Amino acid sequence: MDTKRISATLEEALSTQMNVELFQSHTYLSYGIWATDKGYDGIGNFLMRHSLEERNHAIKFMQYVLNRGGKPTVSALKGAEGDPQNLTDCFNRVFKHEVENTEKIYNLVNMAFEEKDWATWNFLQWFVKEQIEEETLAMDLIDKLKIAGGDRATDESLFNLDKDLGKAEDDAELARNANSENP
Ligand code: FEO
């Protein structure tokens, strides 16, 4: 008896997204290495922790496809793009990657909707919320650097930014998480 509960189209699309998330992990790792090499150990640590988070996203896609009776395929990953020119470029690229990833998630949501595959549609809602968090996190990085003075930031303000990001939470603070005790 065929126990597969996902279409071949969605199986392939979710498998592709698993590889996209692995590439995101690759990208954050390369930025983390770049930042650490430049002496921004805190920022490097932050980006490397995020690389692990992206790998966890890939695992979520992998597990879901397996749970629905499908089999995801790990494809060859291309190398990460070249090093950022500076911190502004690095954080702008992080934001761009996240926006592009959000578009890919939305596309999957549309596919699930069109197939009336509500299990997959429901699974993807976690990623819809997660991408709000990811974009907010990237916007926060850009804002923090701007406040520190952007490309003209002093060594002292970059030192403080680096220290802050080394200790920063992995997730962004979102309005949806707010409550009376944590406004
Ligand atoms: Fe898995 Fe940053 O998106």
Boltz pocket constraint, residues with backbone or C-beta under 6 A from the ligand:
constraints:
  - pocket:
      binder: B
      contacts: [[A, 21], [A, 24], [A, 53], [A, 54], [A, 57], [A, 98], [A, 101], [A, 134]]
      max_distance: 6.0
